[in-house]
Amino acid sequence: MTLRSRILILASALAVLGAIALASVLHASARAERRDHTQAGAARVTRGTVTLTAPGRMIFRNMAWGPHRDELTSTPSSAPAGPRTASGLRCLRFYAASGTGVCLQAVHGPVSDTYRALILDARLHPKAHYDVPGIPSRARVSPTGHYAAWTAFVGGDSYAGTDFSTRTAIADTRTGELIPTLESFRIVKDGRSYHSADVNFWGVTFAPDDTTFYATLATQGSTYLVRGNLRTRTLTTLHANVECPSLSPDGTRVAYKKRVQGLPKDAPWHLYVLDLRTMRETPLAEPRSVDDQVVWENARTIVYALPGDYGADLYEVPSDGTGKPRRISVSAVSPAYVR
C-alpha cells in the first residue's frame, strides 16, 4: 500500500468519525431541546402553590418533559395520576415530613456540577443548606421533621456493583448541627465493636423518637441492616442482606431491597419486608429488580420507582406479599406523602 493510499484511508476514517460525532452532538442537542416541550399524552402540569402541610397530598419530583421537568410537584394522594401543581423548585432527590423537607440539588458550574442539600420549611423556602460531596442518591426526613439525612456517591455511581463509595450525613433541622458522615459512629457487629476501612452507609430511615434510625452498612462484600442511636452515636447490626431500608409508619417493619442469587449483576434486587420483632422476611409481589428506597404510603402499601419512558414511573404493591404491582403515576420519582 502506497503512502498516498494510507493517507486517503486515514482521511476517510477521520471524516466518518467526525460525521458520527457531529450526528451524536446534534441528536443530543435535539433531545435536550425536546425535554423543554410537553409531550403528547403527558400529565398536565401547571404552576401553583405547593406546601408540605396540606394533608392528603403526594409531593414528588416531576420527570415529565416540559417547562416544569425536575420541579417538585403535588397531586392528591388519592389521584396520583391526575393534574400536577408545580412549585418551581428543582430537586434531584426529595423527601418531607411534618412540614420539613430536604431537597438535594445540582449546582451547575462552568466546568462541573457541585451538589447541595437544602432544608425546606413548609412553604418550600430554604432554611439551611449544606454541601454534598458527590452525586445525590437517597434522602429522608424524620417523622417529627427534626432531622434530615442524605446519601451521596463519592466514588462510582451505582449500588449494583462493588466499586463505589458513599457518604451519609444527618442534620438537625432545628439547630443546624451536622453529622457529616456516619463513619464517625461506633459500629457493633455480632455483639462486638467492629472496625474496617471499607465501611459504607446509605439509606437512612428514622423512627419517631428522634433517637433511633436504621440504615444500610456495607463491609467486606456484605450488607447489613443497622439500628442507629443519635445520642450514643452507635450503629448495631440486626440482619444481613438489607439495602435501602424504609421503616413502616408504626415502626414495626422495614421494607427494603435484597440481593437475590441468580439475578443479573446490574439488576440484582427484589423487595422484601422484615418484621423487626420476629426477623421474619416476606417477599413482595414485585417480580422486577427495584433500585430504590421505597416509601410507605400507609401501613398496607409500598410505593417505589422503576425506569420509565421519561425517567421513572411510580408503582405500588401490598406490604404483606399479596396482590400484584400497579403503576400509579408516570414520569415521577422521590415521592413523599403529607399525612
Stockholm file with secondary structure:
# STOCKHOLM 1.0

chainA/1-339         MTLRSRILILASALAVLGAIALASVLHASARAERRDHTQAGAARVTRGTVTLTAPGRMIFRNMAWGPHRDELTSTPSSAPAGPRTASGLRCLRFYAASGTGVCLQAVHGPVSDTYRALILDARLHPKAHYDVPGIPSRARVSPTGHYAAWTAFVGGDSYAGTDFSTRTAIADTRTGELIPTLESFRIVKDGRSYHSADVNFWGVTFAPDDTTFYATLATQGSTYLVRGNLRTRTLTTLHANVECPSLSPDGTRVAYKKRVQGLPKDAPWHLYVLDLRTMRETPLAEPRSVDDQVVWENARTIVYALPGDYGADLYEVPSDGTGKPRRISVSAVSPAYVR
#=GR chainA/1-339 SS CCHHHHHHHHHHHHHHHHHHHHHHHHHHHHHHHHTTSCCTTCCCEEECCCCSCCTTEEEEEECSSSTTTTEEEEEETTCTTSCEEEEEEECSEEEEETTEEEEEEEECCSSCCEEEEEEECTTSCEEEEEEESSEEEEEEECTTSSEEEEEEEEECSCSSSSCCEEEEEEEETTTCCEECCGGGSEEEETTEEECCTTCEEEEEEECTTSSEEEEEEEETTEEEEEEEETTTTEEEEEEESCEEEEECTTSSEEEEEEECTTSCTTSCEEEEEEETTTCCEEECSCCSCCCSCCEEEETTEEEEEEEETTEEEEEEEETTSCSCCEEEESSEEEEEEEC
#=GC SS_cons         CCHHHHHHHHHHHHHHHHHHHHHHHHHHHHHHHHTTSCCTTCCCEEECCCCSCCTTEEEEEECSSSTTTTEEEEEETTCTTSCEEEEEEECSEEEEETTEEEEEEEECCSSCCEEEEEEECTTSCEEEEEEESSEEEEEEECTTSSEEEEEEEEECSCSSSSCCEEEEEEEETTTCCEECCGGGSEEEETTEEECCTTCEEEEEEECTTSSEEEEEEEETTEEEEEEEETTTTEEEEEEESCEEEEECTTSSEEEEEEECTTSCTTSCEEEEEEETTTCCEEECSCCSCCCSCCEEEETTEEEEEEEETTEEEEEEEETTSCSCCEEEESSEEEEEEEC
//
